[in-house]
Amino acid sequence: MMADTYALDEVDHRLIELLQKNSRTSFVELGRILGLSEGAVRRRVRLLQERGVIKKFTIEVDRGYGVRAVTFLQLEAGASPRKVADRIAELPGVEKVYELTGRFDALAVISAPSITELNERIDRIRNIEGVRSTETAVILRVIG
């Protein structure tokens, strides 16, 4: 079953919010916060995974050690946004790719250990067939 066919209730939304803040929170602690048993939390998480709502558990690295940027992309007329986005998503350092409406067709969130390597990653994106132009903004600070 796909994520868009699964109706989330208020508890699911709160559980997802808690896991987004700290995916290492124990089921016991999540149950205490939500007023559920550990087993009920475990079942909900498993169902959210099986239904594709939770795609993966990951870590957030302190970006003080490197650099992060967002690159907005305009695609060539006739280029398949999905195919271009899929190719970009496979590149090293690309965290996420979003298809957009408006002036830009897509946005890529990129990380690298240095500005030099960030530039190399952006050049690789520019060389993908179907990419017409890019506009990049380096992230200076994350709030929240």
MARLO-854407 format. One record per residue: x, z, y of N, C-alpha, C, O in turn. Coordinates in steps of 0.05 Angstrom, whole numbers. Example, Ala and Ser with C-alpha at 12.3 -4.5 7.8 and 13.67 -1.06 7.14 Angstrom:
% residues 2
NODE    n_x    n_z    n_y   ca_x   ca_z   ca_y    c_x    c_z    c_y    o_x    o_z    o_y
NODE    264    156   -114    246    156    -90    264    156    -66    285    169    -66
NODE    257    142    -45    273    143    -21    258    157      1    268    161     23
//
This chain:
% residues 144
NODE    n_x    n_z    n_y   ca_x   ca_z   ca_y    c_x    c_z    c_y    o_x    o_z    o_y
NODE     17      0    -23      0      0      0     18      0     25     38     14     25
NODE     11    -14     45     27    -17     69     20      5     89     -2     17     88
NODE     38     11    108     35     33    127     10     28    145     -3     47    152
NODE      4      3    152    -18     -2    170    -45      2    157    -65      2    171
NODE    -46      5    130    -72      9    117    -76     39    110    -97     46     99
NODE    -57     55    117    -59     84    111    -67     99    136    -52     99    156
NODE    -90    111    136   -100    126    160    -86    153    160    -89    169    141
NODE    -71    159    181    -57    184    183    -76    204    196    -90    198    215
NODE    -75    229    186    -90    250    199    -72    266    218    -49    260    221
NODE    -84    286    231    -69    302    251    -45    315    238    -24    317    251
NODE    -48    325    214    -26    339    200     -3    319    195     20    326    198
NODE    -10    295    186     11    274    181     26    269    207     51    267    206
NODE     12    265    229     25    260    254     44    282    262     67    277    271
NODE     36    307    258     52    330    265     77    332    246     99    337    255
NODE     72    327    221     94    327    201    115    306    208    139    312    208
NODE    106    282    215    125    261    223    140    269    248    164    265    250
NODE    127    281    267    140    290    292    162    310    285    184    309    296
NODE    155    329    268    175    350    261    199    338    246    222    345    251
NODE    193    319    228    215    306    213    232    288    231    257    286    226
NODE    220    276    252    236    260    270    255    278    286    277    269    293
NODE    247    302    292    265    320    307    287    331    289    310    334    298
NODE    281    336    263    301    346    245    292    340    216    276    355    205
NODE    302    318    205    294    310    178    304    329    156    297    326    133
NODE    322    347    164    332    366    144    316    392    143    323    410    127
NODE    295    394    159    278    418    158    267    420    129    257    401    118
NODE    268    444    118    259    448     90    229    445     89    214    449    108
NODE    219    438     65    190    436     61    177    463     65    154    465     74
NODE    191    485     57    181    512     61    176    517     91    155    527     99
NODE    196    510    108    194    514    137    173    496    149    157    505    166
NODE    171    471    140    151    453    150    123    464    142    104    463    159
NODE    120    475    118     95    486    110     87    510    127     64    514    133
NODE    107    527    133    102    550    150     91    541    178     72    552    188
NODE    104    521    189     96    511    216     68    498    214     52    501    233
NODE     63    483    193     38    468    191     15    484    178     -8    475    178
NODE     21    507    166      1    523    153     -6    511    125    -29    513    116
NODE     14    499    112     10    487     86     30    499     66     50    512     74
NODE     24    496     41     44    505     20     67    485     19     65    462     29
NODE     89    494      7    112    477      4    104    452    -13    113    430     -6
NODE     88    456    -33     80    434    -50     63    413    -35     65    389    -40
NODE     45    423    -18     28    405     -2     45    388     17     40    364     20
NODE     65    400     29     84    385     47     99    365     30    101    342     39
NODE    109    373      8    124    354    -10    107    330    -17    116    307    -17
NODE     82    335    -25     63    313    -32     58    294     -8     59    270    -11
NODE     54    306     15     49    289     39     73    272     46     70    248     52
NODE     97    283     44    121    268     50    124    246     30    130    223     37
NODE    120    252      4    122    231    -17    102    209    -12    109    185    -14
NODE     77    216     -5     57    195      1     64    178     25     60    154     25
NODE     75    191     46     83    177     70    106    157     63    107    135     74
NODE    123    165     45    145    147     36    134    124     20    141    101     24
NODE    117    131      0    106    111    -18     90     90     -2     89     66    -10
NODE     76     98     19     59     80     34     75     66     56     63     51     72
NODE    100     71     59    117     57     78    116     68    106    127     55    124
NODE    103     91    110    103    103    137    130    114    143    141    109    165
NODE    142    129    125    169    139    127    186    119    112    184    117     88
NODE    204    105    126    220     85    114    247     96    104    257     88     83
NODE    258    115    118    283    127    109    289    153    125    277    157    146
NODE    306    169    114    315    193    128    344    187    136    359    175    121
NODE    351    194    160    377    187    171    388    209    188    376    231    191
NODE    411    204    200    423    224    218    426    211    246    426    187    249
NODE    428    228    266    434    219    293    461    229    300    467    253    299
NODE    479    211    306    507    217    312    509    222    342    498    208    358
NODE    525    242    350    531    247    378    545    223    389    567    217    380
NODE    533    210    408    544    185    419    567    190    438    578    171    450
NODE    575    215    441    598    221    458    624    208    448    643    205    463
NODE    624    201    422    649    190    411    650    160    414    672    149    410
NODE    629    147    422    629    118    424    611    108    446    606    123    466
NODE    601     84    443    585     72    464    560     59    451    561     49    429
NODE    538     60    465    513     48    456    502     31    478    507     36    502
NODE    488     10    470    476     -9    490    450    -21    479    445    -20    455
NODE    435    -31    497    412    -47    490    417    -76    500    425    -80    522
NODE    412    -95    482    416   -123    489    389   -137    487    377   -138    466
NODE    380   -148    510    355   -163    511    362   -192    505    382   -203    514
NODE    345   -205    489    351   -232    480    329   -251    488    305   -245    485
NODE    336   -275    497    318   -297    500    326   -317    479    349   -324    475
NODE    306   -327    465    311   -346    443    306   -375    452    291   -380    471
NODE    318   -393    438    313   -421    443    285   -428    435    273   -416    417
NODE    273   -448    449    247   -457    443    246   -467    414    264   -481    405
NODE    227   -459    399    224   -467    371    239   -449    352    236   -452    328
NODE    256   -431    361    270   -413    343    251   -392    332    232   -384    346
NODE    255   -385    307    237   -366    294    247   -337    302    268   -329    294
NODE    230   -323    317    238   -296    325    245   -278    301    264   -262    302
NODE    229   -281    280    234   -264    256    261   -270    243    275   -252    236
NODE    267   -296    240    292   -303    227    316   -295    244    336   -285    234
NODE    314   -299    271    336   -290    288    339   -260    287    362   -250    285
NODE    317   -245    289    318   -216    288    330   -206    262    345   -187    262
NODE    322   -219    240    333   -211    214    363   -215    213    378   -198    202
NODE    373   -237    224    402   -242    224    417   -222    241    439   -212    234
NODE    405   -215    264    418   -195    282    418   -168    269    438   -154    270
NODE    397   -161    255    395   -134    243    416   -130    221    423   -107    215
NODE    426   -152    210    447   -150    189    475   -145    200    493   -138    185
NODE    479   -148    226    505   -146    238    514   -117    239    497    -99    243
NODE    540   -112    237    550    -84    239    544    -73    267    547    -87    287
NODE    537    -48    268    532    -34    293    504    -38    305    497    -25    324
NODE    488    -56    293    461    -60    303    443    -39    290    439    -39    265
NODE    432    -21    306    416      1    296    387     -8    292    375     -2    271
NODE    376    -22    311    348    -31    310    346    -58    324    361    -64    342
NODE    326    -74    316    319    -98    330    289    -98    333    274    -92    314
NODE    280   -103    358    251   -103    364    243   -131    374    257   -142    391
NODE    221   -142    364    209   -166    376    192   -156    399    179   -136    397
NODE    193   -171    422    180   -163    446    160   -184    457    161   -207    449
NODE    144   -175    475    128   -193    491    140   -193    519    156   -175    526
NODE    134   -213    535    144   -214    562    168   -232    565    171   -252    550
NODE    185   -226    584    208   -243    591    228   -247    569    239   -268    566
NODE    232   -226    553    251   -227    531    236   -228    504    214   -218    501
NODE    249   -241    485    237   -245    459    244   -222    440    228   -216    421
NODE    267   -209    444    276   -188    426    295   -170    441    305   -176    463
NODE    299   -146    429    317   -126    439    332   -115    416    321   -109    395
NODE    359   -112    419    375   -100    398    388    -75    409    399    -75    431
NODE    388    -53    394    402    -29    401    428    -30    384    428    -32    360
NODE    451    -28    399    477    -32    387    494     -8    392    493      4    414
NODE    511      0    373    531     21    377    558     11    368    560     -6    350
NODE    579     22    380    606     15    373    624     38    382    617     54    399
NODE    648     40    369    666     61    377    679     57    404    689     76    416
NODE    679     32    415    692     27    440    678      4    454    662    -11    442
NODE    683      0    480    672    -22    496    682    -49    484    667    -68    483
NODE    707    -50    476    718    -74    465    703    -83    440    695   -106    438
NODE    697    -64    422    682    -70    398    653    -76    404    641    -93    391
NODE    642    -63    424    615    -69    433    613    -98    442    595   -113    435
NODE    633   -107    458    634   -135    468    635   -154    444    622   -175    444
NODE    651   -147    424    653   -165    400    627   -167    386    619   -188    377
NODE    612   -145    384    586   -145    371    566   -162    387    550   -176    375
NODE    567   -160    413    549   -176    430    556   -205    427    538   -222    426
NODE    582   -212    426    590   -240    422    579   -251    396    571   -274    394
NODE    579   -234    375    569   -243    349    539   -249    351    529   -268    339
NODE    525   -233    366    496   -238    371    492   -264    386    475   -280    378
NODE    508   -268    407    506   -293    423    511   -318    406    500   -340    412
NODE    526   -316    385    533   -339    368    513   -345    346    516   -364    331
NODE    493   -328    344    472   -333    324    455   -357    333    446   -358    356
NODE    450   -375    314    433   -398    320    406   -389    329    393   -372    316
NODE    396   -400    351    370   -393    362    371   -374    386    351   -371    400
NODE    394   -361    390    397   -344    414    404   -361    438    425   -374    438
NODE    388   -360    458    393   -376    483    410   -360    502    429   -370    514
NODE    402   -334    507    417   -318    526    413   -288    519    394   -281    505
NODE    431   -272    530    429   -243    526    433   -229    553    446   -240    571
NODE    423   -205    555    427   -188    578    431   -160    567    413   -149    554
NODE    454   -148    572    461   -122    559    463   -100    580    473   -104    602
NODE    452    -77    573    455    -52    589    467    -31    572    457    -25    550
NODE    489    -19    582    503      2    567    487     28    573    479     33    596
NODE    482     44    552    468     69    555    487     90    565    507     96    552
NODE    481    101    588    498    122    600    492    150    590    510    166    586
NODE    466    155    586    458    182    578    431    180    564    414    163    572
NODE    427    197    545    401    199    531    388    225    539    401    246    536
NODE    364    224    549    350    248    557    328    254    536    312    236    531
NODE    328    277    525    307    284    506    315    280    478    298    286    460
//
